Amino acid sequence: MTESNMPSNDVIGAGAPGNSTEKDPEDWVTGDEPMTGAQRSYLETLAREAGETLSADLTKAEASEHIDRLQTATGRGGAQSAE
């Protein structure tokens, strides 16, 4: 069996021990870049629902942090339980 055909004990993805698909926005390489259009659009919706006003010149990392916070405040987001 050649090296490329040998089974590997290494794993990637959600089941990998100590592996997280979530990275702290402060550690993002592109975190200091302006927020994306998608982030801006979603933040506009979330901020309106939460009754908040946000700066329009957020970075990607700042936008991500606001999205997480506002998803919780508005009841949006993936951690909701299905009824």
PDB file as gemmi writes it, atoms N, CA and C in Angstrom:
CRYST1    1.000    1.000    1.000  90.00  90.00  90.00 P 1                      
ATOM      1  N   MET A   1       0.845  -1.165   0.000  1.00  0.00           N  
ATOM      2  CA  MET A   1       0.000   0.000   0.000  1.00  0.00           C  
ATOM      3  C   MET A   1       0.901   1.242   0.000  1.00  0.00           C  
ATOM      4  N   THR A   2       0.615   2.191  -0.866  1.00  0.00           N  
ATOM      5  CA  THR A   2       1.401   3.420  -0.914  1.00  0.00           C  
ATOM      6  C   THR A   2       0.890   4.387   0.137  1.00  0.00           C  
ATOM      7  N   GLU A   3       1.688   5.412   0.395  1.00  0.00           N  
ATOM      8  CA  GLU A   3       1.298   6.388   1.411  1.00  0.00           C  
ATOM      9  C   GLU A   3      -0.045   7.025   1.105  1.00  0.00           C  
ATOM     10  N   SER A   4      -0.314   7.322  -0.165  1.00  0.00           N  
ATOM     11  CA  SER A   4      -1.561   7.985  -0.508  1.00  0.00           C  
ATOM     12  C   SER A   4      -2.763   7.065  -0.359  1.00  0.00           C  
ATOM     13  N   ASN A   5      -2.544   5.751  -0.342  1.00  0.00           N  
ATOM     14  CA  ASN A   5      -3.645   4.806  -0.194  1.00  0.00           C  
ATOM     15  C   ASN A   5      -3.859   4.364   1.245  1.00  0.00           C  
ATOM     16  N   MET A   6      -2.953   4.738   2.134  1.00  0.00           N  
ATOM     17  CA  MET A   6      -3.057   4.307   3.527  1.00  0.00           C  
ATOM     18  C   MET A   6      -4.154   5.094   4.225  1.00  0.00           C  
ATOM     19  N   PRO A   7      -4.935   4.415   5.052  1.00  0.00           N  
ATOM     20  CA  PRO A   7      -5.954   5.135   5.804  1.00  0.00           C  
ATOM     21  C   PRO A   7      -5.301   6.102   6.776  1.00  0.00           C  
ATOM     22  N   SER A   8      -5.941   7.222   6.981  1.00  0.00           N  
ATOM     23  CA  SER A   8      -5.414   8.241   7.874  1.00  0.00           C  
ATOM     24  C   SER A   8      -6.247   8.282   9.142  1.00  0.00           C  
ATOM     25  N   ASN A   9      -5.586   8.500  10.259  1.00  0.00           N  
ATOM     26  CA  ASN A   9      -6.278   8.657  11.532  1.00  0.00           C  
ATOM     27  C   ASN A   9      -6.668  10.098  11.771  1.00  0.00           C  
ATOM     28  N   ASP A  10      -6.152  11.007  10.945  1.00  0.00           N  
ATOM     29  CA  ASP A  10      -6.501  12.419  11.074  1.00  0.00           C  
ATOM     30  C   ASP A  10      -7.897  12.652  10.519  1.00  0.00           C  
ATOM     31  N   VAL A  11      -8.643  13.519  11.176  1.00  0.00           N  
ATOM     32  CA  VAL A  11      -9.973  13.863  10.700  1.00  0.00           C  
ATOM     33  C   VAL A  11     -10.122  15.377  10.688  1.00  0.00           C  
ATOM     34  N   ILE A  12     -11.001  15.833   9.841  1.00  0.00           N  
ATOM     35  CA  ILE A  12     -11.338  17.242   9.816  1.00  0.00           C  
ATOM     36  C   ILE A  12     -12.840  17.367   9.922  1.00  0.00           C  
ATOM     37  N   GLY A  13     -13.312  18.545  10.256  1.00  0.00           N  
ATOM     38  CA  GLY A  13     -14.757  18.750  10.326  1.00  0.00           C  
ATOM     39  C   GLY A  13     -15.269  18.756  11.745  1.00  0.00           C  
ATOM     40  N   ALA A  14     -16.578  18.660  11.849  1.00  0.00           N  
ATOM     41  CA  ALA A  14     -17.249  18.805  13.131  1.00  0.00           C  
ATOM     42  C   ALA A  14     -16.868  17.734  14.146  1.00  0.00           C  
ATOM     43  N   GLY A  15     -16.519  16.536  13.671  1.00  0.00           N  
ATOM     44  CA  GLY A  15     -16.210  15.442  14.583  1.00  0.00           C  
ATOM     45  C   GLY A  15     -14.778  15.420  15.069  1.00  0.00           C  
ATOM     46  N   ALA A  16     -13.951  16.311  14.562  1.00  0.00           N  
ATOM     47  CA  ALA A  16     -12.544  16.308  14.943  1.00  0.00           C  
ATOM     48  C   ALA A  16     -12.385  16.838  16.362  1.00  0.00           C  
ATOM     49  N   PRO A  17     -11.650  16.103  17.202  1.00  0.00           N  
ATOM     50  CA  PRO A  17     -11.460  16.554  18.576  1.00  0.00           C  
ATOM     51  C   PRO A  17     -10.669  17.857  18.613  1.00  0.00           C  
ATOM     52  N   GLY A  18     -11.152  18.805  19.408  1.00  0.00           N  
ATOM     53  CA  GLY A  18     -10.451  20.069  19.559  1.00  0.00           C  
ATOM     54  C   GLY A  18     -10.526  20.964  18.335  1.00  0.00           C  
ATOM     55  N   ASN A  19     -11.327  20.578  17.359  1.00  0.00           N  
ATOM     56  CA  ASN A  19     -11.433  21.371  16.137  1.00  0.00           C  
ATOM     57  C   ASN A  19     -12.731  22.161  16.186  1.00  0.00           C  
ATOM     58  N   SER A  20     -12.641  23.430  15.898  1.00  0.00           N  
ATOM     59  CA  SER A  20     -13.838  24.267  15.890  1.00  0.00           C  
ATOM     60  C   SER A  20     -13.946  24.954  14.548  1.00  0.00           C  
ATOM     61  N   THR A  21     -15.137  24.922  13.980  1.00  0.00           N  
ATOM     62  CA  THR A  21     -15.341  25.612  12.716  1.00  0.00           C  
ATOM     63  C   THR A  21     -15.590  27.084  12.948  1.00  0.00           C  
ATOM     64  N   GLU A  22     -15.760  27.485  14.192  1.00  0.00           N  
ATOM     65  CA  GLU A  22     -15.972  28.884  14.504  1.00  0.00           C  
ATOM     66  C   GLU A  22     -14.676  29.491  14.995  1.00  0.00           C  
ATOM     67  N   LYS A  23     -14.356  30.627  14.414  1.00  0.00           N  
ATOM     68  CA  LYS A  23     -13.149  31.342  14.775  1.00  0.00           C  
ATOM     69  C   LYS A  23     -13.565  32.686  15.355  1.00  0.00           C  
ATOM     70  N   ASP A  24     -12.900  33.104  16.397  1.00  0.00           N  
ATOM     71  CA  ASP A  24     -13.195  34.407  16.980  1.00  0.00           C  
ATOM     72  C   ASP A  24     -12.976  35.478  15.919  1.00  0.00           C  
ATOM     73  N   PRO A  25     -13.964  36.350  15.692  1.00  0.00           N  
ATOM     74  CA  PRO A  25     -13.809  37.388  14.669  1.00  0.00           C  
ATOM     75  C   PRO A  25     -12.542  38.222  14.821  1.00  0.00           C  
ATOM     76  N   GLU A  26     -12.051  38.385  16.036  1.00  0.00           N  
ATOM     77  CA  GLU A  26     -10.820  39.144  16.239  1.00  0.00           C  
ATOM     78  C   GLU A  26      -9.612  38.439  15.637  1.00  0.00           C  
ATOM     79  N   ASP A  27      -9.722  37.131  15.389  1.00  0.00           N  
ATOM     80  CA  ASP A  27      -8.625  36.358  14.818  1.00  0.00           C  
ATOM     81  C   ASP A  27      -8.715  36.234  13.302  1.00  0.00           C  
ATOM     82  N   TRP A  28      -9.763  36.795  12.695  1.00  0.00           N  
ATOM     83  CA  TRP A  28      -9.926  36.701  11.248  1.00  0.00           C  
ATOM     84  C   TRP A  28      -8.837  37.496  10.543  1.00  0.00           C  
ATOM     85  N   VAL A  29      -8.279  36.923   9.489  1.00  0.00           N  
ATOM     86  CA  VAL A  29      -7.282  37.625   8.686  1.00  0.00           C  
ATOM     87  C   VAL A  29      -7.917  38.833   8.008  1.00  0.00           C  
ATOM     88  N   THR A  30      -9.157  38.693   7.566  1.00  0.00           N  
ATOM     89  CA  THR A  30      -9.843  39.774   6.853  1.00  0.00           C  
ATOM     90  C   THR A  30     -10.813  40.535   7.754  1.00  0.00           C  
ATOM     91  N   GLY A  31     -10.696  40.363   9.043  1.00  0.00           N  
ATOM     92  CA  GLY A  31     -11.630  40.983   9.977  1.00  0.00           C  
ATOM     93  C   GLY A  31     -11.632  42.492   9.967  1.00  0.00           C  
ATOM     94  N   ASP A  32     -10.524  43.114   9.544  1.00  0.00           N  
ATOM     95  CA  ASP A  32     -10.446  44.570   9.508  1.00  0.00           C  
ATOM     96  C   ASP A  32     -10.993  45.166   8.222  1.00  0.00           C  
ATOM     97  N   GLU A  33     -11.356  44.309   7.263  1.00  0.00           N  
ATOM     98  CA  GLU A  33     -11.928  44.804   6.014  1.00  0.00           C  
ATOM     99  C   GLU A  33     -13.364  45.254   6.250  1.00  0.00           C  
ATOM    100  N   PRO A  34     -13.884  46.128   5.374  1.00  0.00           N  
ATOM    101  CA  PRO A  34     -15.277  46.554   5.528  1.00  0.00           C  
ATOM    102  C   PRO A  34     -16.238  45.370   5.468  1.00  0.00           C  
ATOM    103  N   MET A  35     -17.354  45.483   6.187  1.00  0.00           N  
ATOM    104  CA  MET A  35     -18.345  44.403   6.166  1.00  0.00           C  
ATOM    105  C   MET A  35     -18.799  44.137   4.733  1.00  0.00           C  
ATOM    106  N   THR A  36     -19.258  42.929   4.508  1.00  0.00           N  
ATOM    107  CA  THR A  36     -19.729  42.543   3.186  1.00  0.00           C  
ATOM    108  C   THR A  36     -21.142  43.086   2.961  1.00  0.00           C  
ATOM    109  N   GLY A  37     -21.570  43.055   1.717  1.00  0.00           N  
ATOM    110  CA  GLY A  37     -22.932  43.475   1.398  1.00  0.00           C  
ATOM    111  C   GLY A  37     -23.965  42.619   2.092  1.00  0.00           C  
ATOM    112  N   ALA A  38     -23.692  41.317   2.168  1.00  0.00           N  
ATOM    113  CA  ALA A  38     -24.627  40.407   2.836  1.00  0.00           C  
ATOM    114  C   ALA A  38     -24.729  40.725   4.329  1.00  0.00           C  
ATOM    115  N   GLN A  39     -23.580  41.002   4.956  1.00  0.00           N  
ATOM    116  CA  GLN A  39     -23.605  41.359   6.371  1.00  0.00           C  
ATOM    117  C   GLN A  39     -24.406  42.645   6.583  1.00  0.00           C  
ATOM    118  N   ARG A  40     -24.174  43.628   5.732  1.00  0.00           N  
ATOM    119  CA  ARG A  40     -24.866  44.910   5.867  1.00  0.00           C  
ATOM    120  C   ARG A  40     -26.379  44.734   5.738  1.00  0.00           C  
ATOM    121  N   SER A  41     -26.777  43.965   4.733  1.00  0.00           N  
ATOM    122  CA  SER A  41     -28.204  43.742   4.507  1.00  0.00           C  
ATOM    123  C   SER A  41     -28.851  43.049   5.703  1.00  0.00           C  
ATOM    124  N   TYR A  42     -28.199  42.017   6.217  1.00  0.00           N  
ATOM    125  CA  TYR A  42     -28.755  41.277   7.351  1.00  0.00           C  
ATOM    126  C   TYR A  42     -28.761  42.153   8.604  1.00  0.00           C  
ATOM    127  N   LEU A  43     -27.701  42.937   8.798  1.00  0.00           N  
ATOM    128  CA  LEU A  43     -27.652  43.825   9.959  1.00  0.00           C  
ATOM    129  C   LEU A  43     -28.755  44.881   9.898  1.00  0.00           C  
ATOM    130  N   GLU A  44     -29.055  45.375   8.712  1.00  0.00           N  
ATOM    131  CA  GLU A  44     -30.142  46.348   8.576  1.00  0.00           C  
ATOM    132  C   GLU A  44     -31.456  45.742   9.062  1.00  0.00           C  
ATOM    133  N   THR A  45     -31.704  44.491   8.666  1.00  0.00           N  
ATOM    134  CA  THR A  45     -32.917  43.802   9.091  1.00  0.00           C  
ATOM    135  C   THR A  45     -32.929  43.583  10.599  1.00  0.00           C  
ATOM    136  N   LEU A  46     -31.833  43.047  11.128  1.00  0.00           N  
ATOM    137  CA  LEU A  46     -31.759  42.761  12.564  1.00  0.00           C  
ATOM    138  C   LEU A  46     -31.853  44.035  13.400  1.00  0.00           C  
ATOM    139  N   ALA A  47     -31.127  45.075  12.997  1.00  0.00           N  
ATOM    140  CA  ALA A  47     -31.142  46.327  13.760  1.00  0.00           C  
ATOM    141  C   ALA A  47     -32.531  46.951  13.758  1.00  0.00           C  
ATOM    142  N   ARG A  48     -33.204  46.907  12.619  1.00  0.00           N  
ATOM    143  CA  ARG A  48     -34.564  47.447  12.534  1.00  0.00           C  
ATOM    144  C   ARG A  48     -35.485  46.679  13.482  1.00  0.00           C  
ATOM    145  N   GLU A  49     -35.385  45.347  13.479  1.00  0.00           N  
ATOM    146  CA  GLU A  49     -36.229  44.532  14.358  1.00  0.00           C  
ATOM    147  C   GLU A  49     -35.926  44.776  15.831  1.00  0.00           C  
ATOM    148  N   ALA A  50     -34.648  45.037  16.142  1.00  0.00           N  
ATOM    149  CA  ALA A  50     -34.247  45.252  17.528  1.00  0.00           C  
ATOM    150  C   ALA A  50     -34.410  46.711  17.953  1.00  0.00           C  
ATOM    151  N   GLY A  51     -34.763  47.589  17.009  1.00  0.00           N  
ATOM    152  CA  GLY A  51     -34.916  49.002  17.329  1.00  0.00           C  
ATOM    153  C   GLY A  51     -33.598  49.696  17.598  1.00  0.00           C  
ATOM    154  N   GLU A  52     -32.531  49.218  16.952  1.00  0.00           N  
ATOM    155  CA  GLU A  52     -31.202  49.786  17.163  1.00  0.00           C  
ATOM    156  C   GLU A  52     -30.703  50.491  15.916  1.00  0.00           C  
ATOM    157  N   THR A  53     -29.743  51.372  16.109  1.00  0.00           N  
ATOM    158  CA  THR A  53     -29.053  52.041  15.019  1.00  0.00           C  
ATOM    159  C   THR A  53     -27.584  51.668  15.122  1.00  0.00           C  
ATOM    160  N   LEU A  54     -26.991  51.253  14.002  1.00  0.00           N  
ATOM    161  CA  LEU A  54     -25.584  50.864  13.981  1.00  0.00           C  
ATOM    162  C   LEU A  54     -24.825  51.730  12.987  1.00  0.00           C  
ATOM    163  N   SER A  55     -23.535  51.857  13.200  1.00  0.00           N  
ATOM    164  CA  SER A  55     -22.672  52.578  12.277  1.00  0.00           C  
ATOM    165  C   SER A  55     -22.628  51.829  10.947  1.00  0.00           C  
ATOM    166  N   ALA A  56     -22.566  52.571   9.858  1.00  0.00           N  
ATOM    167  CA  ALA A  56     -22.528  51.953   8.533  1.00  0.00           C  
ATOM    168  C   ALA A  56     -21.105  51.597   8.108  1.00  0.00           C  
ATOM    169  N   ASP A  57     -20.105  51.929   8.909  1.00  0.00           N  
ATOM    170  CA  ASP A  57     -18.718  51.647   8.521  1.00  0.00           C  
ATOM    171  C   ASP A  57     -18.066  50.571   9.392  1.00  0.00           C  
ATOM    172  N   LEU A  58     -18.828  49.534   9.709  1.00  0.00           N  
ATOM    173  CA  LEU A  58     -18.309  48.432  10.520  1.00  0.00           C  
ATOM    174  C   LEU A  58     -17.344  47.565   9.716  1.00  0.00           C  
ATOM    175  N   THR A  59     -16.428  46.911  10.420  1.00  0.00           N  
ATOM    176  CA  THR A  59     -15.559  45.916   9.792  1.00  0.00           C  
ATOM    177  C   THR A  59     -16.300  44.584   9.737  1.00  0.00           C  
ATOM    178  N   LYS A  60     -15.741  43.635   9.021  1.00  0.00           N  
ATOM    179  CA  LYS A  60     -16.342  42.300   8.960  1.00  0.00           C  
ATOM    180  C   LYS A  60     -16.466  41.703  10.354  1.00  0.00           C  
ATOM    181  N   ALA A  61     -15.421  41.843  11.152  1.00  0.00           N  
ATOM    182  CA  ALA A  61     -15.433  41.267  12.501  1.00  0.00           C  
ATOM    183  C   ALA A  61     -16.478  41.945  13.380  1.00  0.00           C  
ATOM    184  N   GLU A  62     -16.541  43.273  13.317  1.00  0.00           N  
ATOM    185  CA  GLU A  62     -17.538  43.996  14.121  1.00  0.00           C  
ATOM    186  C   GLU A  62     -18.956  43.628  13.688  1.00  0.00           C  
ATOM    187  N   ALA A  63     -19.160  43.550  12.384  1.00  0.00           N  
ATOM    188  CA  ALA A  63     -20.484  43.183  11.873  1.00  0.00           C  
ATOM    189  C   ALA A  63     -20.881  41.799  12.363  1.00  0.00           C  
ATOM    190  N   SER A  64     -19.946  40.866  12.335  1.00  0.00           N  
ATOM    191  CA  SER A  64     -20.235  39.507  12.784  1.00  0.00           C  
ATOM    192  C   SER A  64     -20.641  39.486  14.253  1.00  0.00           C  
ATOM    193  N   GLU A  65     -19.951  40.262  15.069  1.00  0.00           N  
ATOM    194  CA  GLU A  65     -20.270  40.310  16.494  1.00  0.00           C  
ATOM    195  C   GLU A  65     -21.659  40.924  16.719  1.00  0.00           C  
ATOM    196  N   HIS A  66     -21.979  41.968  15.963  1.00  0.00           N  
ATOM    197  CA  HIS A  66     -23.312  42.566  16.079  1.00  0.00           C  
ATOM    198  C   HIS A  66     -24.392  41.586  15.606  1.00  0.00           C  
ATOM    199  N   ILE A  67     -24.111  40.858  14.539  1.00  0.00           N  
ATOM    200  CA  ILE A  67     -25.076  39.865  14.038  1.00  0.00           C  
ATOM    201  C   ILE A  67     -25.363  38.832  15.119  1.00  0.00           C  
ATOM    202  N   ASP A  68     -24.320  38.304  15.732  1.00  0.00           N  
ATOM    203  CA  ASP A  68     -24.514  37.308  16.795  1.00  0.00           C  
ATOM    204  C   ASP A  68     -25.364  37.874  17.926  1.00  0.00           C  
ATOM    205  N   ARG A  69     -25.040  39.079  18.343  1.00  0.00           N  
ATOM    206  CA  ARG A  69     -25.759  39.709  19.456  1.00  0.00           C  
ATOM    207  C   ARG A  69     -27.214  39.980  19.093  1.00  0.00           C  
ATOM    208  N   LEU A  70     -27.430  40.514  17.891  1.00  0.00           N  
ATOM    209  CA  LEU A  70     -28.786  40.863  17.484  1.00  0.00           C  
ATOM    210  C   LEU A  70     -29.639  39.643  17.161  1.00  0.00           C  
ATOM    211  N   GLN A  71     -29.015  38.564  16.719  1.00  0.00           N  
ATOM    212  CA  GLN A  71     -29.779  37.327  16.508  1.00  0.00           C  
ATOM    213  C   GLN A  71     -30.372  36.853  17.831  1.00  0.00           C  
ATOM    214  N   THR A  72     -29.596  36.946  18.882  1.00  0.00           N  
ATOM    215  CA  THR A  72     -30.085  36.562  20.200  1.00  0.00           C  
ATOM    216  C   THR A  72     -31.186  37.523  20.654  1.00  0.00           C  
ATOM    217  N   ALA A  73     -30.966  38.821  20.463  1.00  0.00           N  
ATOM    218  CA  ALA A  73     -31.933  39.831  20.907  1.00  0.00           C  
ATOM    219  C   ALA A  73     -33.260  39.728  20.162  1.00  0.00           C  
ATOM    220  N   THR A  74     -33.215  39.325  18.893  1.00  0.00           N  
ATOM    221  CA  THR A  74     -34.437  39.277  18.085  1.00  0.00           C  
ATOM    222  C   THR A  74     -35.048  37.882  18.012  1.00  0.00           C  
ATOM    223  N   GLY A  75     -34.354  36.897  18.569  1.00  0.00           N  
ATOM    224  CA  GLY A  75     -34.877  35.526  18.502  1.00  0.00           C  
ATOM    225  C   GLY A  75     -34.578  34.833  17.195  1.00  0.00           C  
ATOM    226  N   ARG A  76     -33.714  35.427  16.387  1.00  0.00           N  
ATOM    227  CA  ARG A  76     -33.303  34.783  15.137  1.00  0.00           C  
ATOM    228  C   ARG A  76     -32.042  33.990  15.407  1.00  0.00           C  
ATOM    229  N   GLY A  77     -31.672  33.153  14.486  1.00  0.00           N  
ATOM    230  CA  GLY A  77     -30.428  32.411  14.647  1.00  0.00           C  
ATOM    231  C   GLY A  77     -30.671  30.931  14.728  1.00  0.00           C  
ATOM    232  N   GLY A  78     -29.607  30.167  14.639  1.00  0.00           N  
ATOM    233  CA  GLY A  78     -29.688  28.713  14.546  1.00  0.00           C  
ATOM    234  C   GLY A  78     -29.912  27.996  15.857  1.00  0.00           C  
ATOM    235  N   ALA A  79     -29.802  28.656  16.981  1.00  0.00           N  
ATOM    236  CA  ALA A  79     -29.901  27.964  18.266  1.00  0.00           C  
ATOM    237  C   ALA A  79     -31.322  27.873  18.798  1.00  0.00           C  
ATOM    238  N   GLN A  80     -32.294  28.211  17.973  1.00  0.00           N  
ATOM    239  CA  GLN A  80     -33.679  28.156  18.424  1.00  0.00           C  
ATOM    240  C   GLN A  80     -34.179  26.712  18.408  1.00  0.00           C  
ATOM    241  N   SER A  81     -35.086  26.412  19.295  1.00  0.00           N  
ATOM    242  CA  SER A  81     -35.661  25.073  19.300  1.00  0.00           C  
ATOM    243  C   SER A  81     -36.911  25.063  18.420  1.00  0.00           C  
ATOM    244  N   ALA A  82     -37.113  23.960  17.740  1.00  0.00           N  
ATOM    245  CA  ALA A  82     -38.280  23.820  16.876  1.00  0.00           C  
ATOM    246  C   ALA A  82     -39.491  23.433  17.726  1.00  0.00           C  
ATOM    247  N   GLU A  83     -40.618  24.026  17.424  1.00  0.00           N  
ATOM    248  CA  GLU A  83     -41.835  23.684  18.188  1.00  0.00           C  
ATOM    249  C   GLU A  83     -42.809  22.940  17.322  1.00  0.00           C  
TER     250      GLU A  83                                                      
END                                                                             
